[in-house]
């Protein structure tokens, strides 16, 4: 016998009955303005003040929760003595119906469902609203695999005192309630929803609940101790990361659980990033649309394929790098190609320097000695660097230092080398056979230059030049000798010299400086301070 239902309720034309329960009837209709399918919930339970207030509170809460993962609220009205709420109609099925058909779902689908439910709950929790009845029957999935939370009938607002729930009363579905909700549902917070989500995740991946649904003292004691069979003992294919997530979400003590939804979302995202989430959602939609049990496809982590490609690319890159490095560093020339290539090294003596950063850059260039164009050989330019004192300890206090280059490997033949050190250029012809070649370039050994000094003196207070009145002297053989009396060949670079500027009526000023071997022009500007 067909069910009897009113033709119209308020402005809504009734199309059928979706469900009946102890608290009311749910009708299907279409919103006359929005032209969207809706459900109309009618309160038929005993109309005491608490039931009516809860019904109105549910409408108020839904009105505040406009979120893609929570069913939309459209209207609340009364007709006669009845109360009605109008909500979005989700064309699909609840998770409990999926489990009745499939028994369990893959960890990938389960984590996707929990993730979207978490998005909705996170939004509710930011509004200080706790659902208090999260379970498979209250998670709806559309035919497009949209996941939405419904039924906020016993939800509470934690921002204020819950005046509708008596202290010490347990509200909710026992199989999904944390221990604290059994003791006092009025005082639970977002961690109760987190616990229920953990139970739901357990049920989805194992096909069974962690605890019996019937409420007994024995069951309650087991729940309080958190003793349940590990998901991997039921199915070893369940990933350990999913088991760890369930374990922390379902800890019996609220302070030991996740304290908010955010780290759960982060953990799920870390898991799902290895898969094509779109294909998982498509498979979920197929389960919704299928009338029979649907065998899920195997979800291959995209990392596996990507890692293979990355490993091959990395291996090729390393191999290419080693080949290039081996070629330019002479590894192949010194081993495989040694019969055809000979190492050539340059060793050069240069005056020592003690001033940091004053080393003269010295470079070597190699050319083919073809008697015509003398072309430069590619990739053979070298910089001469100072050899460590460990190799030449005798040079620690010597006037010269040894510099050398990295080896250059050349095929047998005739060559020329050019060594450039600042303004100095040195050429040499040489031949290469099978024997190692060491070229010694000592053209700058013991090099010194005559110094030309340009002295100037100024009054420090006025800036007036007083060079003509000033006598400049040089400390030579422990005596101050006027600068113009020092023979030019005696004032040479590579030494520490002291200069003194003296002028009548001014304090003398002394300059002490080292002139590097390559420096041959010195400018001195003395700012003399008048005597007091």
Secondary structure, 3 states (H helix, E strand, C coil): CCCCCCCEECCEEEEEEEEECCCEEEEEEECCCCCCEEEEEEECCCCCHHHHHHHHHHHHHHHHCCCCCECCEEEEEEECCEEEEEEECCCEEEHHHHHHHHCCCCHHHHHHHHHHHHHHHHHHHHCCEECCCCCHHHEEEECCCCEEECCCCCCEECCCCCCCCCCCCCCCCHHHCCHHHHHCHHHCCHHHHHHHHHHHHHHHHHCCCCCCCCCCHHHHHHHHHCCCCCHHHHCCCCCHHHHHHHHHHCCCCHHHCCCCCHHHHHHHHHHHCCCCHHHHHHHHHHHHHCCCCCCCCCCCCHHHHHHHHHHHHHHHHHHHHHHHHHHHCCHHHHCCCCCCEEEEEEEEEEECCCCCCCCCCEEEEEEECCCCCCCECCCCCEECEECCCCCCHHHCCCCEEEEECCCEEEECEEEEEEEEECCEEEEEEEEECCCCEEEEEEEECCCCCECEEEEEEEECCCCCECHHHCEEEEEECCEEEEHHHCCCCCCECCEEEEEEEECCCECCEEEEEEECCCCCEEEEEEEECECC
